[in-house]
C-alpha cells in the first residue's frame, strides 16, 4: 500500500487525526472527541466515519453512509458536466432553393431542440454583396419559422462578406409545459 494515492475522502481507520470535531448522522454537532470514540459512535449507528474537512482545526468528521455519499458526489459531477452549451453553426447562401432551405432549417431545429445555441451565417460571394437585403430576408424568415422554439440571441449583423445571426432555444415555462 506504499505510494498508492486514494481518491475521495478518508473514512474510518484511514483517518490519521487523534482528535476530531464530530457531526452526527442527522447533522447535529457531537463535539470534539477522540478518533476511537468517533469510530465507536459510527459503529453504533452502523455507518462510516468520513473526514469532510481536513483543513479545519480540529478536522471535521461526519457519521454517514459512505457509499451513498460517493454516489451523490458522482451525480453532482455528472450534472455539472451536462450543462455544457455547444454553439452549432449553419451556413446559408443568398440564392438558396426551397428544398435546401427546408433541409437546413430542420437541422437547425434539431440543434435547438437538443439545447444548443445556433449561429446562422449567410455567405456572400462577388456581386452578391450588392444584395445584402436578400440575406437579411433569409435570416428574418428563419427567425419567423423558428419563433415557437427559438429566440434571437444576437440580431443579424453584417461582418465582412458574412451576415450572422444567433439563435438560442426558448425557455419553456411551467404553465406552457402543463398545457401540452
N, C-alpha and C positions, 0 to 999 in steps of 0.2 A: 504493500500500500504506500510505499515511499515514493514521493514525486507525482502522485496522481491527484489532480485537482478535481474537486467535486463541484458540480454546478448546482445552483439553488441554495436555499438557506440550510443552515446546520440544524440537526434535530437530535434529541435525546442524548446519547453518550458522546456524540460528536462535538457538543458544546464544551469549550475549554475554559470557561469562567467559573470561579469559585462562588461568587455571589451574583445574583441577578435580580432584576425587578420582574415580578411575575404577574401576568394578566391571566385571569380565569377564562374558561371556555365561553362565557357569556359577555366578556369584555370588562369584568369587574377587576379593580386593582387588588391584588392579594398581598402587596408589599414587597420588601426586599428580603429574599430568602437565600439559603444556600442551594447549590445545584442539586444536591442529594434530596433535599426537601421538595424541590420543584419536581424532580423526577417521580417521587412518591405520589405527589398530588396528581400528576399526569396519569399514573397507573391507576389511581382511584377512579378517575373518570374514563379509563380505558382509551385514552387519547395520547397524542405525542406532545413533547415539549419542543417548540420551534423557536429559534433565535430570529426575531423580527427586526431588531435594531441593534446591531453590534457596536455602533459608534457612540451611543449614548453612555452616560456614566451613572449608575451601573447599566450594563447591557440589558435590553428588554427581551423577555421570552414570553411566549403565549402558549397556553394549552389549547391544542386544536387537532383536528383530523388532518394529518399531513398530506395524505393522498388527495383529499377534497381540495385543500389549499392549492396544491400544484395544478390540479385540473382547472380551477378557477383562474389561476395565473396564465395558463396556456390559452384559455378562452379570451382573456383580456388582450393578449398579444395578437391573436388571430383577428380580433375585432379592429385593432388599430391598423393591421395590415390591409384589411378590406377597404378602408376608407381612401385609398389612393384614387385620385381623379385623373383620368387619362384624357389628353386632348387629341381627338381624331381630326383628320383633315380630308375634305373632299374638294376636288378641283373641277370647275366647270369652264366651258368656253362660251363666248357670246353667241356663236352660231351653233346651238345645241338642238338636236332633233328631240321631238316629244318623247319617244321611247327611251332615249338615253337619259333624258331629264328624269323620267319616272323611275328608271333603274337606280340612278344615283340618289334620288330622293328616298327610295326605300332603304338604301344603305345608311343614309343619314338618320332615318327614323330608327333603324336598328341600333345605331350607336347611341342615340339619345335615350332609347328605352333601356339600354344597358347602363345608363347613369353617367355616360361620358359627355364631356363638352365637345362641340364640333366647330371647326373653323372652315367656313365656306370661302373658297378663293375662285374668282373669275380671272382667267389669264387672257391678256390682250396681246396680239402679235401684229406688228406692222401697222397698217392703216386702221386696224380695229380700235386703236387708241382714240380715233376721232368719234367713236360711237360708245363712249363710256356709259351713256344713258341706257343703252341696251343691257349692259352688265348690271346696272342698278335695278332695272326692271326684273331681271332674273333673281337677284337677291331679295327683292321685295316679294316676288312670287313665292320663293322658298319660305320666307318668314310667314307669309299668309297661309301656305299649305300646311305648315307645321305648328300653327299657333295653338292647337289643342294640346300638344305635348312638349313644346319648347317656347322659350322666350329669348329675345335678342339680348345677348350678353354685351357685345360691342357692335355699334351701328356700322353700316357699310362705310368703308374708308378706302380711298384710292392711294396706293403706295407704289410708286413707280409704274410698272406695267401690270400690276395686280390690284384687284379690288377685293377687300376682305370684309367678312362679317363673322362675328362669333355667336354661337347659339349655346344655350345651356338647358338641361331638362327642367321642366316646370316642377315645382314642389306641389305634391298632391295634398290638400288639406284633409283633415279628418272628416269634415262634412261631405266633401266630394267623394271620399272613399266609401262612406256609408251609403250614399245614393246609388252606387254602382252595384 
